[in-house]
Each structure stands twice: as structure tokens, then as C-alpha cells.
């Protein structure tokens, strides 16, 4: 299983693009949520999360992603 996790982010045309690499567990999910919150608080309301390099997302990682979706709705 992938142990390391990293993410990069950038805002393009008012849209936050978060790209992950590695296993999205509780720590990875929390990092995604923290990065989202940082930009959401500044008014960014469009988000793309690119999980192409994250082959495994566990249930806790999914729960963080669902929280982001709920906040955007």
C-alpha cells in the first residue's frame, strides 16, 4: 500500500486545483481539507481534485472529500 502522501495546489482562473500523490487516508484527507479551507476562506468556490496518482482512498479519506462537497453545495 502507498505510505507516502503529498499534494500540490494552484488557483487557475478562480478554480482551485489540488493534485494528490499517494495513499489518501486520514492524514492525506486532512491535508486536502486544510488546503481546500485555506482557499475557500479566501473566496475560491470552484475546486478540482485530481486523484490520478492516488491509487487508494480509504473510507476516512472519502469522508474528508464528502465534507468538501457538502461545503460547496
N, CA, C and O of each residue as an XYZ file, in Angstrom:
292
protein
N       0.840     -1.179      0.000
C       0.000      0.000      0.000
C       0.888      1.246      0.000
O       1.978      1.241      0.571
N       0.417      2.292     -0.634
C       1.184      3.521     -0.723
C       1.222      4.209      0.640
O       0.170      4.505      1.207
N       2.402      4.464      1.169
C       2.527      5.041      2.502
C       2.669      6.556      2.460
O       2.120      7.250      3.316
N       3.383      7.068      1.498
C       3.646      8.499      1.419
C       2.489      9.225      0.747
O       1.818      8.678     -0.128
N       2.267     10.454      1.166
C       1.233     11.283      0.558
C       1.783     12.685      0.375
O       2.479     13.217      1.240
N       1.457     13.271     -0.770
C       1.806     14.673     -0.998
C       0.727     15.296     -1.864
O      -0.028     14.604     -2.547
N       0.674     16.605     -1.819
C      -0.264     17.304     -2.691
C       0.348     18.605     -3.159
O       1.224     19.180     -2.512
N      -0.136     19.045     -4.292
C       0.196     20.369     -4.807
C      -1.121     21.057     -5.107
O      -2.140     20.408     -5.345
N      -1.084     22.379     -5.091
C      -2.302     23.114     -5.418
C      -1.943     24.409     -6.124
O      -0.864     24.974     -5.945
N      -2.890     24.849     -6.930
C      -2.763     26.142     -7.591
C      -4.161     26.615     -7.943
O      -5.084     25.817     -8.104
N      -4.297     27.921     -8.060
C      -5.574     28.500     -8.468
C      -5.419     28.941     -9.916
O      -4.551     29.746    -10.254
N      -6.295     28.385    -10.769
C      -6.306     28.730    -12.194
C      -7.677     29.283    -12.528
O      -8.685     28.597    -12.356
N      -7.724     30.503    -12.999
C      -8.982     31.134    -13.405
C     -10.051     31.025    -12.327
O     -11.213     30.750    -12.628
N      -9.664     31.239    -11.075
C     -10.613     31.212     -9.969
C     -10.993     29.824     -9.494
O     -11.888     29.677     -8.663
N     -10.324     28.804    -10.011
C     -10.620     27.420     -9.635
C      -9.400     26.814     -8.932
O      -8.289     26.850     -9.461
N      -9.615     26.266     -7.751
C      -8.545     25.600     -7.018
C      -8.338     24.208     -7.601
O      -9.285     23.427     -7.698
N      -7.107     23.894     -7.987
C      -6.769     22.572     -8.495
C      -5.817     21.930     -7.490
O      -4.689     22.386     -7.300
N      -6.295     20.861     -6.851
C      -5.482     20.102     -5.904
C      -5.121     18.785     -6.579
O      -5.999     18.055     -7.038
N      -3.830     18.487     -6.636
C      -3.354     17.237     -7.225
C      -2.687     16.434     -6.127
O      -1.775     16.914     -5.453
N      -3.152     15.202     -5.953
C      -2.612     14.352     -4.896
C      -1.702     13.284     -5.471
O      -1.771     12.947     -6.653
N      -0.847     12.761     -4.603
C       0.042     11.661     -4.972
C       0.198     10.777     -3.741
O       0.733     11.217     -2.723
N      -0.263      9.537     -3.829
C      -0.123      8.607     -2.711
C      -1.445      8.276     -2.046
O      -2.513      8.699     -2.488
N      -1.346      7.520     -0.989
C      -2.473      6.955     -0.254
C      -3.242      8.054      0.480
O      -2.669      8.788      1.286
N      -4.532      8.163      0.199
C      -5.376      9.159      0.873
C      -6.071      8.455      2.038
O      -7.087      7.782      1.866
N      -5.496      8.627      3.215
C      -6.069      8.090      4.438
C      -6.499      9.279      5.308
O      -6.801     10.348      4.778
N      -6.529      9.107      6.620
C      -6.931     10.220      7.475
C      -5.980     11.415      7.351
O      -6.432     12.560      7.316
N      -4.688     11.166      7.286
C      -3.724     12.270      7.180
C      -3.803     12.955      5.816
O      -3.791     14.183      5.730
N      -3.882     12.156      4.754
C      -3.994     12.722      3.406
C      -5.295     13.483      3.241
O      -5.312     14.576      2.675
N      -6.389     12.910      3.734
C      -7.682     13.583      3.662
C      -7.680     14.903      4.399
O      -8.242     15.893      3.933
N      -7.039     14.905      5.556
C      -6.952     16.138      6.342
C      -6.124     17.198      5.614
O      -6.460     18.381      5.655
N      -5.058     16.785      4.955
C      -4.248     17.742      4.190
C      -5.048     18.342      3.034
O      -4.953     19.539      2.763
N      -5.835     17.507      2.357
C      -6.683     18.008      1.274
C      -7.690     19.010      1.826
O      -7.869     20.091      1.264
N      -8.350     18.646      2.934
C      -9.358     19.522      3.541
C      -8.742     20.836      4.007
O      -9.340     21.897      3.825
N      -7.558     20.780      4.602
C      -6.885     22.003      5.059
C      -6.548     22.917      3.888
O      -6.731     24.132      3.966
N      -6.055     22.326      2.803
C      -5.711     23.120      1.617
C      -6.973     23.753      1.025
O      -6.967     24.920      0.635
N      -8.046     22.977      0.963
C      -9.323     23.496      0.491
C      -9.787     24.660      1.366
O     -10.148     25.715      0.845
N      -9.782     24.484      2.681
C     -10.250     25.523      3.613
C      -9.474     26.823      3.446
O     -10.051     27.910      3.481
N      -8.167     26.701      3.265
C      -7.313     27.887      3.110
C      -7.796     28.747      1.941
O      -7.834     29.973      2.045
N      -8.158     28.119      0.850
C      -8.599     28.842     -0.341
C     -10.081     29.199     -0.283
O     -10.483     30.259     -0.763
N     -10.889     28.324      0.300
C     -12.327     28.571      0.440
C     -12.553     29.827      1.275
O     -13.419     30.643      0.957
N     -11.778     29.977      2.336
C     -11.892     31.157      3.203
C     -11.524     32.446      2.480
O     -11.914     33.534      2.904
N     -10.767     32.323      1.380
C     -10.389     33.493      0.580
C     -11.353     33.727     -0.581
O     -11.144     34.624     -1.397
N     -12.429     32.899     -0.652
C     -13.453     33.131     -1.656
C     -13.447     32.195     -2.850
O     -14.292     32.329     -3.736
N     -12.519     31.251     -2.898
C     -12.493     30.304     -4.012
C     -13.608     29.286     -3.795
O     -13.648     28.614     -2.764
N     -14.508     29.172     -4.763
C     -15.680     28.291     -4.624
C     -15.729     27.183     -5.681
O     -16.668     26.387     -5.694
N     -14.739     27.123     -6.556
C     -14.659     26.057     -7.562
C     -13.409     25.240     -7.266
O     -12.331     25.782     -7.021
N     -13.583     23.901     -7.294
C     -12.473     23.025     -6.916
C     -12.414     21.810     -7.842
O     -13.435     21.210     -8.178
N     -11.211     21.473     -8.237
C     -10.936     20.206     -8.925
C      -9.918     19.475     -8.064
O      -8.881     20.029     -7.700
N     -10.229     18.222     -7.742
C      -9.280     17.390     -7.002
C      -8.861     16.251     -7.921
O      -9.657     15.372     -8.250
N      -7.605     16.284     -8.323
C      -7.049     15.287     -9.237
C      -6.434     14.162     -8.403
O      -5.382     14.337     -7.787
N      -7.103     13.003     -8.392
C      -6.652     11.849     -7.618
C      -5.973     10.790     -8.493
O      -5.838      9.641     -8.072
N      -5.549     11.158     -9.689
C      -4.998     10.185    -10.639
C      -3.792      9.428    -10.083
O      -3.591      8.260    -10.417
N      -2.997     10.069     -9.252
C      -1.806      9.415     -8.700
C      -2.056      8.831     -7.309
O      -1.126      8.368     -6.650
N      -3.299      8.855     -6.873
C      -3.672      8.245     -5.593
C      -4.493      7.002     -5.893
O      -5.694      7.077     -6.157
N      -3.833      5.876     -5.847
C      -4.486      4.616     -6.225
C      -5.429      4.099     -5.144
O      -6.341      3.326     -5.436
N      -5.215      4.524     -3.888
C      -6.052      4.054     -2.786
C      -6.560      5.246     -1.985
O      -5.793      6.124     -1.590
N      -7.880      5.255     -1.753
C      -8.514      6.249     -0.882
C      -9.366      5.460      0.104
O     -10.313      4.787     -0.302
N      -9.042      5.533      1.393
C      -9.828      4.756      2.345
C     -11.081      5.523      2.772
O     -11.306      6.649      2.327
N     -11.887      4.915      3.628
C     -13.176      5.500      3.993
C     -13.026      6.830      4.725
O     -13.852      7.725      4.548
N     -12.000      6.971      5.531
C     -11.789      8.245      6.224
C     -11.377      9.317      5.217
O     -11.820     10.461      5.313
N     -10.536      8.953      4.256
C     -10.160      9.889      3.196
C     -11.377     10.345      2.413
O     -11.507     11.527      2.096
N     -12.275      9.412      2.096
C     -13.515      9.746      1.385
C     -14.368     10.702      2.220
O     -14.987     11.617      1.677
N     -14.401     10.492      3.535
C     -15.230     11.360      4.385
C     -14.765     12.816      4.308
O     -15.592     13.727      4.350
N     -13.460     13.044      4.197
C     -12.956     14.411      4.031
C     -13.404     14.992      2.691
O     -13.761     16.167      2.609
N     -13.383     14.174      1.648
C     -13.819     14.644      0.332
C     -15.315     14.975      0.339
O     -15.737     15.951     -0.280
N     -16.104     14.175      1.028
C     -17.535     14.447      1.141
C     -17.786     15.762      1.883
O     -18.677     16.526      1.512
N     -17.005     16.021      2.923
C     -17.135     17.298      3.647
C     -16.893     18.481      2.716
O     -17.589     19.492      2.806
N     -15.919     18.365      1.831
C     -15.638     19.438      0.872
C     -16.830     19.636     -0.051
O     -17.243     20.768     -0.303
N     -17.383     18.540     -0.556
C     -18.551     18.621     -1.429
C     -19.714     19.290     -0.719
O     -20.382     20.150     -1.292
N     -19.959     18.902      0.526
C     -21.067     19.491      1.287
C     -20.875     20.992      1.490
O     -21.835     21.759      1.425
N     -19.648     21.402      1.734
C     -19.369     22.822      1.921
C     -19.623     23.629      0.645
O     -20.053     24.781      0.702
N     -19.351     23.009     -0.502
C     -19.518     23.700     -1.773
C     -20.985     23.780     -2.191
O     -21.347     24.630     -3.006
N     -21.830     22.911     -1.647
C     -23.258     22.914     -2.021
C     -24.067     23.908     -1.240
O     -25.275     24.020     -1.447
